[in-house]
Amino acid sequence: MINKGKVLLQYLETGNPQICEKVLRSLPDWFGIEESTLAYIEKSKKLPMIAAFEEDTPIGFLSLKDHSAYTSEVYVMGVIPSYHRSGIGRMLLLESEKHLVRSGFEFIQVKTVSADRECEFYKKTRLFYKS
């Protein structure tokens, strides 16, 4: 576990679907399609996860999906809305990058909705990844 002030980050070799579900269900603007949300929750069981906790409460997570010996993808990530703009997402992303470098990876991919699609909450997502 990594302690970042009041926030604790924990690397999980295989994900925790309860954490994934709690966070994704708090983000209906991003994860409002039930079939897709259930697929993310199911897949998260098999993927490495970095989870963020405040005390014992999960407040965010990031799941990684390897594509090759050198490339991994941020498969799904989320932070409880009341923690947005507090640095939790950045901490999760930086910790995942450190983990991937230690493991010999050279590339990390992030996929999101096209900038051509007018959507205010995805505009915020793209700005997060650009920062």
C-alpha positions in Angstrom: 0.0 0.0 0.0 1.1 3.5 -0.7 0.0 6.3 1.6 -0.6 9.7 0.0 -1.8 11.7 2.9 -5.3 10.7 3.7 -5.5 8.6 0.5 -4.2 5.1 0.4 -3.4 3.4 -2.9 -3.3 -0.4 -3.1 -2.2 -2.5 -6.0 -4.3 -5.6 -6.5 -3.0 -8.4 -8.8 -6.6 -9.2 -9.7 -9.3 -6.6 -9.4 -12.0 -6.2 -6.9 -15.4 -6.1 -8.7 -17.1 -4.6 -5.7 -14.9 -1.5 -5.9 -15.4 -1.3 -9.6 -19.1 -1.5 -9.3 -19.3 1.1 -6.4 -17.3 3.6 -8.4 -18.9 3.1 -11.8 -22.4 3.3 -10.4 -21.5 6.7 -8.9 -20.7 7.9 -12.5 -23.9 7.4 -14.5 -23.0 10.1 -17.0 -20.0 8.0 -18.0 -21.2 4.5 -17.2 -24.9 4.7 -17.8 -25.3 1.8 -20.2 -26.0 -1.2 -18.0 -24.7 -3.8 -20.3 -21.4 -2.0 -20.7 -21.1 -1.3 -16.9 -21.7 -5.0 -16.2 -19.0 -6.0 -18.7 -16.5 -3.6 -17.0 -17.3 -5.0 -13.6 -17.0 -8.6 -14.8 -13.7 -8.0 -16.7 -12.3 -6.1 -13.7 -12.1 -9.4 -11.8 -9.3 -10.6 -14.1 -7.3 -7.4 -14.5 -4.7 -5.8 -12.2 -6.2 -2.8 -10.3 -4.9 0.1 -8.4 -7.5 1.2 -5.9 -7.7 4.4 -3.9 -9.1 4.4 -0.4 -9.9 7.1 2.2 -9.7 5.2 5.4 -11.4 1.9 4.5 -13.7 3.5 1.9 -12.9 2.9 -1.8 -13.0 6.2 -3.7 -11.5 5.4 -7.0 -9.7 2.7 -9.1 -7.9 2.1 -12.3 -7.7 -1.3 -14.1 -4.9 -2.2 -16.5 -5.2 -4.5 -19.5 -2.0 -5.7 -21.1 -1.8 -5.9 -24.9 1.8 -7.1 -25.3 4.9 -7.4 -23.2 5.5 -3.7 -23.7 2.0 -2.1 -24.0 -0.8 -1.8 -21.5 -4.1 0.1 -21.5 -6.1 2.0 -18.9 -9.0 -0.4 -19.4 -11.3 1.4 -17.1 -10.9 4.0 -14.3 -13.2 6.1 -12.2 -13.3 8.3 -9.1 -16.3 9.0 -6.9 -17.7 12.4 -8.0 -17.2 14.1 -4.6 -13.5 13.4 -5.0 -13.2 14.8 -8.6 -10.6 17.6 -9.0 -8.8 16.5 -5.8 -5.9 14.7 -7.5 -7.1 11.1 -7.0 -7.3 10.3 -10.7 -3.8 11.8 -11.2 -2.5 9.7 -8.3 -4.0 6.5 -9.8 -2.6 7.2 -13.3 0.9 8.1 -11.9 1.0 5.0 -9.7 -0.1 2.8 -12.7 2.7 4.3 -14.8 5.3 3.6 -12.1 4.0 0.0 -11.8 4.2 -0.5 -15.6 7.7 0.9 -15.8 8.9 -1.4 -13.0 7.3 -4.3 -14.9 9.1 -3.5 -18.1 6.3 -1.9 -20.1 7.1 1.0 -22.4 3.7 2.2 -23.6 0.4 3.0 -22.0 -2.8 3.6 -23.9 -5.9 5.4 -22.9 -9.1 5.3 -25.0 -12.1 7.6 -24.6 -15.0 9.0 -26.7 -14.0 11.0 -29.7 -13.5 14.8 -29.4 -16.0 15.1 -32.3 -18.8 13.9 -30.0 -20.3 16.8 -28.1 -20.5 15.7 -24.5 -19.6 18.0 -21.5 -18.6 15.2 -19.1 -16.3 13.6 -21.7 -14.8 17.0 -22.5 -13.7 16.9 -18.8 -12.3 13.4 -19.3 -10.2 14.5 -22.3 -8.9 17.5 -20.4 -7.9 15.2 -17.5 -5.9 13.0 -19.8 -4.3 16.0 -21.5 -3.1 17.5 -18.2 
